[in-house]
Amino acid sequence: MRDVLDELYRRWSAGESVGLGTVVSTFRSAPRPAGAAMLVGTDGAASGSVSGGCVEGAVYELANEVLDDGRPVLQRYGVSDDDAFAVGLTCGGILDVYVEKIDRDGFPELERVVESVRTEEPVAVATVVKHDNPEWLGRRLVVWPDRVAGSVGSERADAAITDDVRGMLNSGRTGSLQYGPDGQRRGEGMSVFVNSFEPPPRMLVFGAIDFASAMARLGSFLGYRVTVCDARPIFATQTRFPDADEVIVDWPHRYLRKESEAGRVDNRTVVAVLTHDPKFDVPVLEIALRLDLAYVGAMGSRRTHDDRLKRLREAGLTEEELERLASPIGLDLGARTPEETAVSIAAEMIALQWGGQGRRLADVSGPIHS
């Protein structure tokens, strides 16, 4: 829902009703992940996407029906359906799309959700998308780390869902939960979709060089909150890095230590050390490799890499810690320019995050999405 949140809030604030289709489950080679959303207004305008074009037409029609009668619908689209080719989902995947009517009466908490998202306060919206009792459909809980708003229908169910949603929110996960009809941990009868809104993950780029500018631009495109840090004020300027969310003049290791101690880096944070200068990169890598980060990479030749490992061992890092270092940084794409190099670094980050091998899909058999 993040992609359409601003448009949803604009229409909600104006007192309009909208039809909102949200991907709540995916199977096999589904084109978009759970949480992808498409909004349809009473004026016929649409925004967002649930499938990258495959089933948008079908969801558009369903959203208009829901706007007319107000009854939410959980619809499955996939190649097992007789009309798979008619709706265009020929990629081999299956999508469960929940379509509901959103207005001020049915979702009074939306303003608080939007405020939390804009101020980067973690918040999750849990919606009942399937239940044996149709009166429960569409009921929702809004869950913050320290408070809750709304109810799905019973104290027992609210308590169980709140506990589980906070666990998902802590790890930034979006997806579905299954319960018995009154929130029983075992059993079936109720499906709850949880849409988590955590602050964007951070990308810390150390070294104010041309490659850092390209990396900041690509990192911003991928949804990271990008920080460029360098101890040299003549190079570390916002003018040189307009795509970075912030440019910091400080020694890299000192800045990373302060951010870590303040709790502003986590296991979603990626670090790219582009200085290839021992006096800069060894101290910051010594700290980074001892933190629980998603990715730590360092630029440099193989000779620089060997010298760097020697210095890090002398600083006391273990072999297990050194194995976490992506160096030389990036995948072997034959990159030459700063922009191409940034793509190779980002590709390595993505591959490590999702378990990809970095090979050509044309040379690999089996599912594309796993």
N, C-alpha and C positions, 0 to 999 in steps of 0.2 A: 504493500500500500504506500510505501514511501515515495514511489515515483509519481503517484497521483494525489498525494496528501495535500499539497497546496491548493490544487484545483478543487478537491473535495471540500476543504475548509472554506474556500471562497464561496462556493455554492451553498454550503451549510449555513454560513454566516448570513447569506442573503435570504434565508428561509426557503431555499429550493430543496426538492427531493432529487436524489440521484439513484441510479441502479449501479451497484458495485459488484463486479465479478472478481473473485479472488481464487487463485490456484491454492488448494489446501493439501493436495497429495499428488505425487508424480510417480510414475513407474516406467522403467526402461528408459528409452531415449527421448524423454520429454524435453521439449525445446526451452522451457522456462522453469525456474525453480518455484517451490512453494513460497507464497507471499507475493508473487507477481500479480498485478491487479489491472483491471480495466474499468473505467468509469463512463457511464452513459447518462447524460442530462435529459431533462424533460424537453429541451429544445432540440434533441437529436444529436447533439455534439458528443463525440467520444474522445477519450484520451487514455493513454496507457496501453498495455498489452498483456495478454495471458499466455500467448503461444508464439509470438513473433510473426503472426499473420495466418497461422493454420486454421484456427477456429474462431477468430475474432467476429466473423459475420454471425455465426451461430450464437455466440455469447451476447452479441449486440441485440439480437432479436429476443433472447431470453431475458435480458435486462429490461427491455421495454415491457415485456409481459409482467415482470415482477413489479415494475413501477406502476402498472395499471391495477394489479390486484393486491399488492403488498405482501404476498406469500413468498418466502425465501425458497430457493431450489438448490439442491446439490445434484449437479449433473456430471456424468462421466463421459469423456470423449476419448476414443481410442480405436486402434485398428481392429479390435474384436467386434466393433459395432458394424452393423450392416451399412450405416451411412457414413463410415469413416472417410471414404473418398469424397462424399458430398460436402462434408465440413472441412476437408482438406488436411486432416491429421494423418498424413501418410508416412511419417518419419519412424514409425514403429513404437511410439510412446503412448502413454495413457495419462490423461489429466483428469483430476477431480476438481471441478470449479464450483464454488459456492457463490450464488448470486443473491443479493439482498437489497432491500430498499433502505437507504440511509437518509435520515432527516433529523431535525433538531429534537423532535419528540422521542424518536427511537434510539438516538445516540447522543444524549445530553453531555456525555463526558468528552466528546471530541475536542472541544476547545482546550481542555486540560492536557489531552494527549498531544495536540499540536504544540502547545507551549513547552511541554517536556522535550519533545523532539528538537525544537528550535534552540533550547537552552542546553541540549546534550545531556539531559537527565534520562537515565534508562527507564523505559516504560514498555509494557506489553499489553496487547489487547487479546483476550481469550473469548472466543465466540462459539456457542453451541451450534454446530453445523449439521448434526444428525442426532435424533433422539426418538425413542419409541412414542413419546408424547409430543405431538406437534406443537403444543403450547410452549415447550422449552426452546424451540428453534429460534435462533437469533438473539437469545439472551447472552449477555456478556459481562465479563469482569475486566476492569482495567487495573493492572497490577504494577505497582512501583516497588522498589526494594523495601520501603518503609510504610506503605499504606495501600489500600484497595478501594475501588469505587465500583458500584453496581453489584449484581447478583445473578447467578444462573438459575436460581430457583429453590435452593435449600442450603442451610448452614453446612451440612456435611459435604455437599458437592463443592461449595465455595471454598471450604478449608482445604480439601484435597487438591483442587485446581490451583489455588494460590500457592501452595507449597511447591507443586511441580513447575508452575510457571516461573517462579523465582529462580528455580534451578536452571531453566532454559534461558532466562534473561541474563543470568550471570555468565553464561557461555555464549550469549548472542545467537541462540538457535531459534529458528522459526520452524513450526511443524505442527503435527496433530497428536493429540493425546486421546487415549481410549479409557472409558470407565463403564461401570455399571450404571443403570438409569438414575441412581441417586448419588453418584460419585464414588461408588465402591471401587476399591483398587483392583479387585478381580471381577471379571465379568464383562459384559458388553451391553450395548444399548445406547451409549452416548459417545459421540465424537466431538472433541473440542479443538478448534484450530487456534494456535497461538502465534500471533504476529509480534515479534520482538523488535523493538526500536532501541538499539544501543547507539552510542556515539560512534562516528566513523572510526575505523582502525587508523592507527598512525603510521606514517612513513617518515623515518628520520634519515635524512641525506646529509652525510658529513663530507665537506669539501666543496667549496664554492667555485666549481669549474664548469666548463661547457657541458660536460656529461651530466652534471647535477641539474642544470637548467632543463635538459631534455627529460631527465628522470622525474623532476617535479611536475612537468607538464603531463607525463604519462601517469604518474601516481595520482594526480588530481582527477584525471579521466577515469581511472579505475575505482575512484571513490574513497581514496585515502585522504586523511588530513595531513598535509605535507609540511614538514619543517626542514629547512636548509640551515645548517650550522657550520660556521667556520670562524677561526680566531682572528682572521684578517679583515678588519673593517672596510678596507678599500675594495675587497671582492664581495663580501657578504652584504649586499644591498637589495632592497625590494625591487629596485629598478632592473637589476640583472635577473631576478627570479620572480617575475610577476605572477606565475602560476602557483607559487608556494603560499600556503596559508600564513606562514610566518618565517622570517629570516632572522636568525639569532647570531650575534657576534659573541662568541665564547669559545673556549677550548672544548673540543668535542667530548673528551672524557669527563670534564667537569659538568658540562650541560647534561649528559646522559645520567651521570650519578645523581644530580639534583632532580631530574625528572623521575628517575626510579624511586628515590626516597620519598617523593611527593605522591607516588602511586599513579603517575600519569603515563606509564608504559605497562603493557600487559602481553598476554600470549597471542594477541593478534597483531602486535607491533612488528614492523619490518624495518631493518636497518641496512643501509647501503653506505659503506665507507669507500669514498672515491678519491681520497687524498693521495694514496700510494706514496706516503712519506712517513717513515717510521716514527718520527716525533709526534705525529698526529694520530696515525692509525693504530699503532700498538697499544697505547694507553686506553683508547676508546674500545678496542676489541677485547682487551683484558676484562673490561666491565661487561660489555655486551654478551660475551660468550658464557658468562656466569649467570645471566638472567634468563627467565623463561620467555623467550621471544619467538615469534613465528619464523623469522628468517634473519640471518646475519651474513652479509656478503661483503667482500673486499676486492677492490680493483687492483690490478697490477700484473706484471709479467710473471712467468714461472720462477724466474730468479728472485723477483721481489717476494713472491709467495714463500719460497723456501727460506729466505732471510726472515720473513715475518714469523713463520712457524718457529724458527730457532729462538727469536726474541720472546715469543709468547711462552715457549717452554721454560725459558730462563725466568720469566715472570711468575712461573708456578702453575700454569694451566695444565690440566690433565689431557690425556689423549682423547678421552670421551668428550671433553669440552671442545677440543680442537676439531673433532669430527663434525661439529655443528657449523663450522665455518664454510661458507660457499666461496671458494677462492681457487683459481681466478673466478671472478664473478660472472654469472650469466650462463646461458646455454650456447652451444656452438652453432650459431646461425650464420657465421661468416660476416658478422657485423663490422662495419667500418666507421660510419658516422656516429656522432653522439646520439642521434635519434634511433638509429638501428641498434646501438648498444643498449639504450634504455629498453627497447623492446625485448632484447635477449635477457636482460636482468628481470624484467617483469614476467617474462615467460617462465623463468626458473622459479620465481616466487609462486606463480600459479601452479606449476607442476608439483612443487613440494607441498602446497596446501591441499591439493586434491589427489595426490598420488599418481600423477601423470608421468610418463616416461620421456616426454619431449621428442617422440619419434613422429614421422609423417603418418597421418591417419591412413593414407593410401597403402602403407606398408604394414598395417596392423589389422588383424581380424577381430571380430567380436564387437560388443556394444561400444558406441562412441562415448556415451555417458555412463559412468559406473559409480 
